[in-house]
Amino acid sequence: MGGDQHANGRTFRERLLSRLVIDPSGCLLWTGARSRGGYGNIGTNTGIFAVHRVMYELFVGPIPDGLEIDHLCRVRHCAAPAHLEAVTRQVNTLRGYQALSWHERRARHASNA
Ligand SMILES: [Zn+2]
């Protein structure tokens, strides 16, 4: 533990991106550790962070106080910035119940010839 970040010359960002793979569905899937809830986890010297939250902050911007990061695609270990949205807890919960498959709608739309 500690100091190995410099030993192998890899930055946090590189470690993060090296464990993400693009799924044919368009999701950016985390291949590293996951939390019990199914979210991607990445460990650093200062703690363990949820991958989708880290990705949101890296590629979209700071997460406003009190907001949760919702997955528009409903894939919990996905970290595609375009699939993430900062919402209130109420909205997040509601969307979870609705769970109209976002991928399904999107696929239908795409193949709608
Ligand atoms: Zn996704």
py3Dmol code that shows the C-alpha trace and the ligand (Angstrom):
import py3Dmol

protein = """\
ATOM      1  CA  MET A   1       0.000   0.000   0.000  1.00  0.00           C
ATOM      2  CA  GLY A   2       0.979   3.588  -0.569  1.00  0.00           C
ATOM      3  CA  GLY A   3       3.480   5.008  -2.994  1.00  0.00           C
ATOM      4  CA  ASP A   4       2.885   2.393  -5.678  1.00  0.00           C
ATOM      5  CA  GLN A   5       1.063   4.949  -7.783  1.00  0.00           C
ATOM      6  CA  HIS A   6       4.407   6.458  -8.605  1.00  0.00           C
ATOM      7  CA  ALA A   7       6.214   3.132  -8.878  1.00  0.00           C
ATOM      8  CA  ASN A   8       4.302   2.046 -11.948  1.00  0.00           C
ATOM      9  CA  GLY A   9       3.810   5.553 -13.263  1.00  0.00           C
ATOM     10  CA  ARG A  10       0.089   5.208 -13.716  1.00  0.00           C
ATOM     11  CA  THR A  11      -2.185   8.013 -12.741  1.00  0.00           C
ATOM     12  CA  PHE A  12      -5.581   7.576 -11.172  1.00  0.00           C
ATOM     13  CA  ARG A  13      -7.197   8.537 -14.451  1.00  0.00           C
ATOM     14  CA  GLU A  14      -5.233   5.883 -16.357  1.00  0.00           C
ATOM     15  CA  ARG A  15      -6.130   3.191 -13.852  1.00  0.00           C
ATOM     16  CA  LEU A  16      -9.741   4.234 -14.114  1.00  0.00           C
ATOM     17  CA  LEU A  17      -9.931   4.272 -17.907  1.00  0.00           C
ATOM     18  CA  SER A  18      -7.964   1.032 -18.287  1.00  0.00           C
ATOM     19  CA  ARG A  19     -10.742  -0.876 -16.538  1.00  0.00           C
ATOM     20  CA  LEU A  20     -13.584   0.436 -18.660  1.00  0.00           C
ATOM     21  CA  VAL A  21     -14.757  -1.375 -21.782  1.00  0.00           C
ATOM     22  CA  ILE A  22     -17.220  -0.180 -24.371  1.00  0.00           C
ATOM     23  CA  ASP A  23     -20.225  -2.448 -24.667  1.00  0.00           C
ATOM     24  CA  PRO A  24     -22.037  -2.807 -28.024  1.00  0.00           C
ATOM     25  CA  SER A  25     -25.061  -1.253 -26.320  1.00  0.00           C
ATOM     26  CA  GLY A  26     -23.114   1.975 -25.890  1.00  0.00           C
ATOM     27  CA  CYS A  27     -22.455   1.519 -22.201  1.00  0.00           C
ATOM     28  CA  LEU A  28     -19.001   1.974 -20.759  1.00  0.00           C
ATOM     29  CA  LEU A  29     -18.741  -1.003 -18.434  1.00  0.00           C
ATOM     30  CA  TRP A  30     -16.540  -1.199 -15.362  1.00  0.00           C
ATOM     31  CA  THR A  31     -14.546  -4.435 -15.193  1.00  0.00           C
ATOM     32  CA  GLY A  32     -13.012  -3.811 -11.758  1.00  0.00           C
ATOM     33  CA  ALA A  33     -14.445  -4.281  -8.268  1.00  0.00           C
ATOM     34  CA  ARG A  34     -18.096  -3.631  -7.564  1.00  0.00           C
ATOM     35  CA  SER A  35     -20.032  -2.610  -4.507  1.00  0.00           C
ATOM     36  CA  ARG A  36     -22.825  -4.779  -3.090  1.00  0.00           C
ATOM     37  CA  GLY A  37     -25.300  -2.588  -4.907  1.00  0.00           C
ATOM     38  CA  GLY A  38     -23.627  -3.398  -8.223  1.00  0.00           C
ATOM     39  CA  TYR A  39     -21.864  -0.080  -8.729  1.00  0.00           C
ATOM     40  CA  GLY A  40     -18.249   0.063  -9.845  1.00  0.00           C
ATOM     41  CA  ASN A  41     -15.686   0.868  -7.161  1.00  0.00           C
ATOM     42  CA  ILE A  42     -12.175   2.214  -7.454  1.00  0.00           C
ATOM     43  CA  GLY A  43      -9.747   2.443  -4.562  1.00  0.00           C
ATOM     44  CA  THR A  44      -7.263   5.249  -4.017  1.00  0.00           C
ATOM     45  CA  ASN A  45      -4.962   6.373  -1.250  1.00  0.00           C
ATOM     46  CA  THR A  46      -7.810   8.380   0.205  1.00  0.00           C
ATOM     47  CA  GLY A  47     -10.598   5.826   0.011  1.00  0.00           C
ATOM     48  CA  ILE A  48     -12.966   3.960  -2.263  1.00  0.00           C
ATOM     49  CA  PHE A  49     -15.055   5.861  -4.754  1.00  0.00           C
ATOM     50  CA  ALA A  50     -18.048   5.008  -6.938  1.00  0.00           C
ATOM     51  CA  VAL A  51     -16.788   4.864 -10.510  1.00  0.00           C
ATOM     52  CA  HIS A  52     -19.847   6.488 -12.098  1.00  0.00           C
ATOM     53  CA  ARG A  53     -19.565   9.480  -9.744  1.00  0.00           C
ATOM     54  CA  VAL A  54     -15.853   9.866 -10.494  1.00  0.00           C
ATOM     55  CA  MET A  55     -16.541   9.699 -14.234  1.00  0.00           C
ATOM     56  CA  TYR A  56     -19.295  12.277 -13.963  1.00  0.00           C
ATOM     57  CA  GLU A  57     -16.983  14.692 -12.190  1.00  0.00           C
ATOM     58  CA  LEU A  58     -14.148  14.073 -14.656  1.00  0.00           C
ATOM     59  CA  PHE A  59     -16.173  14.442 -17.843  1.00  0.00           C
ATOM     60  CA  VAL A  60     -19.288  16.418 -16.949  1.00  0.00           C
ATOM     61  CA  GLY A  61     -18.586  18.536 -13.882  1.00  0.00           C
ATOM     62  CA  PRO A  62     -18.936  18.751 -10.119  1.00  0.00           C
ATOM     63  CA  ILE A  63     -21.929  16.920  -8.633  1.00  0.00           C
ATOM     64  CA  PRO A  64     -24.177  19.502  -6.941  1.00  0.00           C
ATOM     65  CA  ASP A  65     -24.690  19.013  -3.213  1.00  0.00           C
ATOM     66  CA  GLY A  66     -27.380  16.523  -2.337  1.00  0.00           C
ATOM     67  CA  LEU A  67     -27.795  15.115  -5.829  1.00  0.00           C
ATOM     68  CA  GLU A  68     -27.343  11.509  -6.863  1.00  0.00           C
ATOM     69  CA  ILE A  69     -26.002  10.284 -10.153  1.00  0.00           C
ATOM     70  CA  ASP A  70     -28.682   8.440 -12.064  1.00  0.00           C
ATOM     71  CA  HIS A  71     -27.995   5.927 -14.821  1.00  0.00           C
ATOM     72  CA  LEU A  72     -30.215   6.700 -17.784  1.00  0.00           C
ATOM     73  CA  CYS A  73     -29.401   3.225 -19.122  1.00  0.00           C
ATOM     74  CA  ARG A  74     -30.112   1.604 -15.717  1.00  0.00           C
ATOM     75  CA  VAL A  75     -26.845  -0.356 -15.888  1.00  0.00           C
ATOM     76  CA  ARG A  76     -25.283   0.232 -12.495  1.00  0.00           C
ATOM     77  CA  HIS A  77     -21.697  -0.580 -13.443  1.00  0.00           C
ATOM     78  CA  CYS A  78     -21.872   1.604 -16.543  1.00  0.00           C
ATOM     79  CA  ALA A  79     -19.799   4.800 -16.397  1.00  0.00           C
ATOM     80  CA  ALA A  80     -20.510   6.389 -19.785  1.00  0.00           C
ATOM     81  CA  PRO A  81     -20.695  10.134 -19.120  1.00  0.00           C
ATOM     82  CA  ALA A  82     -23.554  10.466 -21.611  1.00  0.00           C
ATOM     83  CA  HIS A  83     -25.594   7.939 -19.615  1.00  0.00           C
ATOM     84  CA  LEU A  84     -25.199   9.768 -16.307  1.00  0.00           C
ATOM     85  CA  GLU A  85     -27.350  12.546 -14.951  1.00  0.00           C
ATOM     86  CA  ALA A  86     -27.340  14.341 -11.608  1.00  0.00           C
ATOM     87  CA  VAL A  87     -30.833  14.136 -10.120  1.00  0.00           C
ATOM     88  CA  THR A  88     -32.528  14.370  -6.744  1.00  0.00           C
ATOM     89  CA  ARG A  89     -33.107  11.196  -4.772  1.00  0.00           C
ATOM     90  CA  GLN A  90     -36.844  11.350  -5.507  1.00  0.00           C
ATOM     91  CA  VAL A  91     -36.304  11.431  -9.251  1.00  0.00           C
ATOM     92  CA  ASN A  92     -33.781   8.628  -9.066  1.00  0.00           C
ATOM     93  CA  THR A  93     -36.160   6.419  -7.112  1.00  0.00           C
ATOM     94  CA  LEU A  94     -39.075   7.157  -9.421  1.00  0.00           C
ATOM     95  CA  ARG A  95     -37.048   6.339 -12.480  1.00  0.00           C
ATOM     96  CA  GLY A  96     -35.945   3.086 -10.914  1.00  0.00           C
ATOM     97  CA  TYR A  97     -39.564   2.030 -10.607  1.00  0.00           C
ATOM     98  CA  GLN A  98     -40.534   3.090 -14.076  1.00  0.00           C
ATOM     99  CA  ALA A  99     -37.506   1.370 -15.572  1.00  0.00           C
ATOM    100  CA  LEU A 100     -38.878   1.546 -19.046  1.00  0.00           C
ATOM    101  CA  SER A 101     -35.890   0.053 -20.750  1.00  0.00           C
ATOM    102  CA  TRP A 102     -33.965   2.957 -22.083  1.00  0.00           C
ATOM    103  CA  HIS A 103     -31.894   0.666 -24.298  1.00  0.00           C
ATOM    104  CA  GLU A 104     -35.013  -0.927 -25.687  1.00  0.00           C
ATOM    105  CA  ARG A 105     -36.521   2.397 -26.644  1.00  0.00           C
ATOM    106  CA  ARG A 106     -33.232   3.529 -28.104  1.00  0.00           C
ATOM    107  CA  ALA A 107     -32.713   0.332 -30.108  1.00  0.00           C
ATOM    108  CA  ARG A 108     -36.250   0.516 -31.476  1.00  0.00           C
ATOM    109  CA  HIS A 109     -35.720   4.073 -32.508  1.00  0.00           C
ATOM    110  CA  ALA A 110     -32.441   3.216 -34.230  1.00  0.00           C
ATOM    111  CA  SER A 111     -33.835   0.275 -36.199  1.00  0.00           C
ATOM    112  CA  ASN A 112     -37.040   2.056 -37.073  1.00  0.00           C
ATOM    113  CA  ALA A 113     -36.634   1.962 -40.866  1.00  0.00           C
TER     114      ALA A 113
END
"""
ligand_1 = """\
1
ZN
Zn -24.835 2.958 -19.884
"""
view = py3Dmol.view(width=600, height=400)
view.addModel(protein, "pdb")
view.setStyle({"model": 0}, {"cartoon": {"style": "trace"}})
view.addModel(ligand_1, "xyz")
view.setStyle({"model": 1}, {"stick": {}})
view.zoomTo()
view.show()
